[in-house]
Amino acid sequence: MNMHMTGATGGQPDIRHDWTSAEARALYDMPFNDLLFRAHLVHRAMFDPNTIQRSQLLSIKTGGCPEDCGYCSQSAHHKTGLKASKMIEVERVLAEARKARDAGSTRYCMGAAWRAPKDRDMDAIVAMVEGVKALGLESCMTLGMLTPQDTLRLKEAGLDYYNHNIDTSERHYDKVITTRTFADRLDTLANVREAGIKVCCGGIVGMGEEAIDRVDMLVTLANLPEHPESVPVNLLIPVEGTPLQNEGEIDPIDFVRTIALARILMPASDVRLSAGRTAMSAEMQALCFFAGANSIFAGETLLTKDNPGEDQDAALFRRLGLKSQQQTSNAAQI
């Protein structure tokens, strides 16, 4: 078996951008133990296998989004009972970021339910980024599509990461979203990369897709000119009132296979267990960590959805002998 490594023990995996769908599908379909062994070798060559990076996510503007993403409680197209709200104040965002830092998170992510930010919103967005950075945290924003001008302003504010998921494969995409094209997503990623901001991009599984869609979603990311520095893999949380309210069933083994494939295709990227961890057993999460997941979202909520709280995560980390990545910034503890 070709490990694509310079040595099976301690060698560095090749960073490739020319994966074929057939190659990746062959990996995904390997005997489970062989797939996990291969993924773990890659993971161990690139990362401390017992250290997990923790991010925290806050919805800074909830509901009323004009997009029709079939999974989303915040879409104005769906009757989910969620009311639209205005963007919250900068000081409240920074107060929440300070709590996240003190609880052990090293990255603070802020999300707004927009198709794209408006000019009038950018001053507050910039202030949030600057304030989060001053707390010694990495900053991440997810605001929808960006123009090159918006992207440059975020870069000048010091934004570390921009999240913009492709969600699924290009083939399955229009079964989930019709108001924004797959190409639109790739254009925003290109704008972010061109500005020198790190890319956070992944997708959602359990949306009625086939295995080849999960594979092709990851191949799309792996074949970008540069791999996303962060690859969140979300398990769909079905929301009543959305078109995908009856989806979400995926074999846990298939989910772990998806994590393992992400690790093999993108060896140097953080692979994050994102939405859906409340539905995962401790054993399923443990397999994901072995297969190459090295990042989680911490805190009790993700935008509008539940997430395991600090106590549950701390207990799981103790059981597995995992530790949280430490902050490296020397910023004042304000």
HELIX and SHEET records of a PDB file:
HELIX    1   1 SER A   21  TYR A   28  1                                   8    
HELIX    2   2 PHE A   32  MET A   46  1                                  15    
HELIX    3   3 VAL A   90  ASP A  102  1                                  13    
HELIX    4   4 ASP A  119  ASP A  121  5                                   3    
HELIX    5   5 MET A  122  ALA A  134  1                                  13    
HELIX    6   6 PRO A  148  ALA A  157  1                                  10    
HELIX    7   7 GLU A  170  TYR A  173  1                                   4    
HELIX    8   8 PHE A  182  ALA A  195  1                                  14    
HELIX    9   9 ALA A  211  ALA A  222  1                                  12    
HELIX   10  10 PRO A  252  LEU A  265  1                                  14    
HELIX   11  11 ARG A  277  ALA A  279  5                                   3    
HELIX   12  12 ALA A  282  ALA A  291  1                                  10    
HELIX   13  13 GLU A  310  LEU A  320  1                                  11    
SHEET    1   A 9 LYS A 198  CYS A 200  0                                        
SHEET    2   A 9 TYR A 161  ASN A 163  1                                        
SHEET    3   A 9 GLU A 138  THR A 142  1                                        
SHEET    4   A 9 ARG A 107  ALA A 112  1                                        
SHEET    5   A 9 THR A  51  LYS A  61  1                                        
SHEET    6   A 9 SER A 295  ALA A 298  1                                        
SHEET    7   A 9 ASP A 270  LEU A 273  1                                        
SHEET    8   A 9 SER A 230  LEU A 235  1                                        
SHEET    9   A 9 GLY A 203  VAL A 205  1                                        
SHEET    1   B 6 LYS A 198  CYS A 200  0                                        
SHEET    2   B 6 TYR A 161  ASN A 163  1                                        
SHEET    3   B 6 GLU A 138  THR A 142  1                                        
SHEET    4   B 6 ARG A 107  ALA A 112  1                                        
SHEET    5   B 6 THR A  51  LYS A  61  1                                        
SHEET    6   B 6 LYS A 323  SER A 324  1                                        
SHEET    1   C 2 THR A 301  LEU A 302  0                                        
SHEET    2   C 2 LYS A 305  ASP A 306 -1                                        
END                                                                             
